[in-house]
Structures are given as C-alpha cells and as structure tokens.
Amino acid sequence: MGSGSVAENEALIAWFNRTGWSRGELARQVCARARLDGHPQVACDANNVRRWFEGTKPRPPVPEILTDVISDRVGVRISLSELGLSDSPARDRALVYDSSLAATVDVITDLGRADVERRSVLMSAAFAAAASVAPSREWLLSTLTASPKRRIGQGDVQSVKNMFSVFQEMDVMQGGGSARLALAAYMNEHVYPLLHARKSASVHDSLLRASAEQSYLLGWMAYDNGEHGLAQRYLIQALRLAHESTDTPLGAHILAGMADQATLMGDPAEGVRLAQTGRLGLRAADSPACLADLYALEARGHAAMGDSQAAVTAVNRSREIFGQVDYEAEPEWARFIDAAYLNGEYATAMRDVNRPADAAFYAKASIRAATAQKRARRGAMSQAVLASAYLQERNLEAAHSAGVRTIELAGKVKSSRTLDSVKDLRTRMGAVGAHRLVADYDIRAQELLTGV
C-alpha cells in the first residue's frame, strides 16, 4: 500500500498504543471504515500496519481513514500531521488552500492546537507575501461559478454562534491578545471535531459557516496581536471553510482582513487586489457593510501607494454604500463595520495622502463613535491618526494632546496595533525636532512600551 521506508513513525506508534488494539485489530478497523466510506478497494492486514510503523506511508485514502478510526477510539480528534502522515508541518500546510474539506479541517485543527501550545516553530512563522494569491483566486472562481444555496437556520449550531458573539465582543473591547488562546482552545475542543461528525446537510452547512466565522476571528485576533504569520494561516483556512459553505459575504469579509494585513505588511498593491477580489465576488445586496469595508480597505491600499485620487474615490464609494447598511439584515460579524471603524480607516487613508483636514474630520468622527461605545482600541488608533494630521498642519500642541490620549487608551487594551500607533506617532513627533512637547510624549510612550 506504500513504498519507500523512512525513519520509524514514532507518532503513529504512540497514538496506536493509546488505542489498546493489536496490529491486526487496527487493520480490521481500517478495512471496515474504508467499506463504510465507500472505498471497498482498500485492503490491509497486520503486515501493512507493521510497515506503516516502520515509516512507509500508506496511499490515500488510508491516511485519512487512520485518523478517523484512531480519533474515534481515543476520543480526541487528531490530524494527519499528528500521526506523522503529513509531508509538511502545520505552519506550512496552513498556507495551502486545499481542495479537500477534510484536509482543511485537519490543518486548521493542528494549527489551533499548535497555537494553544505556543509551539516555537509556529510562533516564528513568517508572513508570506505571495501566499494569498492562490486562495483569493480559488475563492473568487467558486463564487462566480457556484449556484447560491438556500438560507438555513442555525439549529443545533446556535450555541457556536453565541460563542462567536462573546469572543468578537471581547476582541472589539479588549483587543486581540485578550482571549485568542481561549477561543482557539474552544474551537479545538468543541467546534472543529463536529465537522467530522455525520450530520444533515443543513446542519453541516450551518456549522461550516460558524466555523469559518470563528476561524477568521482567530486570525484577526492574531493579526491585532502582531502575530502575522499565524494570522495569515488562520485567514487562509477560514477562507477555505467559507468557500465550502458557499457563504459569499463571509468569504469577502475574510478577504477584507487579508487585504488589511497585506497593506500593513508593506504590500499595498496586494491589499488593493485582495479588496477588489472581494468586491468582484460580492453582490451589493449581499452585505453593504462588507462592501463598504472592502472599498475602505482599497482606499487604504491606494493611499499607501500615494494615489490620492483613487483613495478619495474609494472612500466616497465606501461612504455611499455605508449609507445603505441595515444591521438587522447583516450577519453578526458585520456589526463591527460601523462609523467608528470606517471613519478611522478613511482618516488613515487621508493622512497617508497628506490631506490633513480630511484626516482630522474623519478621525474626529471615529473618536466620537468609539467614545460612545467605550472602544479603547479604535479610539487609540484614531487619536493617533488625528495627532498625525495635526502634525501635518504644524499644530504641535494639538498633536501632543491627541498623542497623550492615544497613550492613555492604548494602555487599556491588549493590542499590538495600538502599540504600533503609539510607536508610529513617536517617530512622527520626533521628526519635529527638539521641543518640550516632543520630549514629554516620548517619555510617556516609553513608559507604556516598557510596561507591556
């Protein structure tokens, strides 16, 4: 069933030992599951099992069947990687947009487990600039060729949806670093295993959608906490789950997150492309909130490249569409796409094309909305943009006041992005030269940054 002996598969042996089976019993279980799953051609015995232990990798579909039977026996969902049957580690596999749903679930399960365990090989994973090209292309092709599915109720997955609301609120109010590990543990233990269980088609689709939403949230939390390699991998796998569920607005929303990250990581052209891909796959009636977000992030990318006209056009289009938003008709994940968020994005774009009056106008609108909602993260980021706009207008006193408020709010959340805002403003203030207000901001910023 395979060829090419390599090193002994210690991982497979370790999991096998937990089953309490003999080699012959494992072979019988594999054959029985293969017949049940529609693979009557699969045949194996104790000798095959011995060769697997010695390092020979069985041919598909046997690896997947092995994960199923051993997972069922030990009561824990395990992945191909954990059985030593994958050719690449979780961090590299998580950059692949796999055509197989089963493989996708295994990858994101393994990714989540590595995240919770804080494995060093994953924490050092780099952001791969070109990795989003194939996933975004495959998602767009699927939206243009697939026929829409009927809307289904939440049913048995409502509890999963409820948990999404809880964790999204924690992210918005406290920052991505506050609860991501708790969410990853919840997904690993309670949600991803359900994707392997037998269920009705309607429940399956609903669960896929809920899993994609929360996988995106995991990626967004990692992004907000400055763990960009990890965030990118979660987002790619979330996009694949959204593709499988045929939830086009959700897929477009995930592409918006990928666009935001690409621009932040110094590739605004890719950020624009990803935002435009999301727009092409999304009909205006699907989710005006998501479409407004995609235009806002497209504006950010254009601004980062210095294209003022394109940035202003995209901002105006975003504002026009945002006026059509009805949150009662929008999905739960779209609730954060509001005046505080969008005006903050507009302000950043206008600052980056050196339009300080426009930047200050939008930043103040964002701050008002964020203050009313007690959203410290958004408030801090928009205060930093406002301070930058004041610096562009050579109003150092106003810039210092907004900078101090940035620091005060940044200290209330666990968010790498807010700290980056403090650092960025510190650089901009420093460019002014020697001045008591510059020195005061520098001292305050240093106290915050050394205390985290």
Number of C-alpha atoms within 10 A of each C-alpha: 14 13 12 7 13 12 9 15 18 14 14 22 17 12 18 20 11 11 16 12 14 13 18 16 14 21 19 16 18 25 22 17 18 21 13 10 11 9 14 12 9 17 16 17 15 15 12 18 19 14 18 22 23 17 20 21 22 18 12 11 12 20 18 19 19 26 23 19 19 23 17 13 16 14 10 12 21 21 26 21 19 16 20 20 21 15 11 11 16 25 23 14 22 23 24 18 24 18 11 10 17 13 16 21 22 26 28 26 24 23 27 26 20 18 19 15 12 12 12 10 11 19 15 13 17 15 18 14 14 11 15 22 12 14 21 25 12 16 24 21 13 16 21 12 8 10 9 10 10 6 10 10 11 17 11 12 19 14 12 18 19 12 15 21 15 11 21 25 13 17 24 17 19 18 28 29 20 17 17 23 20 13 22 23 17 15 22 21 16 12 20 21 17 18 19 15 9 9 12 8 9 15 18 19 24 22 26 26 25 25 26 27 24 25 30 31 27 29 28 27 31 26 26 22 21 18 21 25 20 27 27 29 30 30 29 29 27 31 29 28 29 28 25 19 21 21 22 24 27 28 30 32 27 30 30 28 24 28 30 25 24 26 23 16 14 14 18 24 17 22 30 26 18 30 30 21 21 29 24 15 19 24 13 16 11 17 25 26 29 30 29 28 29 30 28 32 33 33 33 34 31 26 26 25 19 15 15 19 13 17 27 21 15 24 26 17 16 25 18 13 18 20 11 14 20 11 15 8 11 16 14 15 18 19 13 14 18 19 18 25 22 26 25 30 25 31 28 31 31 29 26 24 20 18 17 23 17 17 28 25 17 26 31 20 18 27 26 15 18 22 13 9 13 15 20 24 29 27 28 30 28 33 29 30 33 32 31 31 28 22 21 17 15 12 13 19 14 16 26 22 15 21 28 20 15 29 26 16 19 28 18 16 22 21 23 22 21 28 25 16 21 28 18 15 24 22 12 16 24 15 11 12 10 10 11 9 15 21 15 13 22 19 13 16 23 15 12 15 16 7 8 9
